[in-house]
Every structure is written in C-alpha cells, then in structure tokens.
Amino acid sequence: MRNGGLIGLVLFGLLTLRQVVTYGREWHFGKYGMPATLLAADGRHYLDGSEIDEGSLALARSGFEEPLELGMVTVLAGCVVVYIHKSHTLSQKQKKVDLLKALLARAEACEQAGRLQEADEAMQRVRRIMAADKDYQPRRRAPP
C-alpha cells in the first residue's frame, strides 16, 4: 500500500473514532439515519456545553443537515460503484490481453518449429477473439 493510502486510512480511523466519542453529546442519528447536531436549549452550544462553530450552527438550524449528508453519502457510494465497475472491466480486458499475448507467442513458437498448422490454428483463435471484441478497431493500411 502506498503512503497516501496508509495516511488516508489513519485519518479515516481517527475521524471515525472522534465521531464515536462525541455520539450523544454533539450529535445523534436523525430521521434519515444520518448524523444530526444536538443543540443545547440556548441554541448556541452542543448539549455538553462546548462551543459550536458558526458553519455547523447555521447548517443545524437550516434543517438541511441530514439531506445534505445523505446526498454526500449517495455521491460517495456512486463513486465506489463506478470504481468497482471500472476495476472489473479493466481486469477482464487485462485477462484478454494476457490470453492474446500467450496465443501469439505460441503461434510464433510453432511457426519457428515448423508446425504451421498449429500456428495457423492459434492465429485463427486470435482473430476470433479480436473479432468478438466490440472495442477493437482494426488498423487500416495506408495506401501505397
């Protein structure tokens, strides 16, 4: 794992730990299942009496705190789904490239050994795989 990934995991762990520690004093789960700020009776502090910053206070009073957080979680979940899909697609393409490389190497080895029929069969298999690939665009030869 690269250092950036490790630092990100440590930061995520620390932020999660902070949220767990402040549960019930600064926030609770609201009606959408998202964290909602708990304000004291004066409306200017958390329940435990600690100061609240102006941005958090404005967001808590607006009534859009939970829907905004729900939107952020939805966008993040969408990004994770797209990442998983792209990773799977890339993995499948890499498997196909590896297979084609192996078949081409086999065809070349067979051709050098004089087994022309076996080399031709390997090349036909390569052509079938390439023809079935919707992303493959054959190169056009330049006119002489």
Stockholm file with secondary structure:
# STOCKHOLM 1.0

chainA/1-144         MRNGGLIGLVLFGLLTLRQVVTYGREWHFGKYGMPATLLAADGRHYLDGSEIDEGSLALARSGFEEPLELGMVTVLAGCVVVYIHKSHTLSQKQKKVDLLKALLARAEACEQAGRLQEADEAMQRVRRIMAADKDYQPRRRAPP
#=GR chainA/1-144 SS CCHHHHHHHHHHHHHHHHHHHHBTTTEEECTTSSEEECBCTTSSBBTTSCBCCHHHHHHHHHTCHHHHHHHHHHHHHHHHHHHHHHHHHHHHHHHHHHHHHHHHHHHHHHHHHTCHHHHHHHHHHHHHHHHHCTTCCCCCCCCC
#=GC SS_cons         CCHHHHHHHHHHHHHHHHHHHHBTTTEEECTTSSEEECBCTTSSBBTTSCBCCHHHHHHHHHTCHHHHHHHHHHHHHHHHHHHHHHHHHHHHHHHHHHHHHHHHHHHHHHHHHTCHHHHHHHHHHHHHHHHHCTTCCCCCCCCC
//
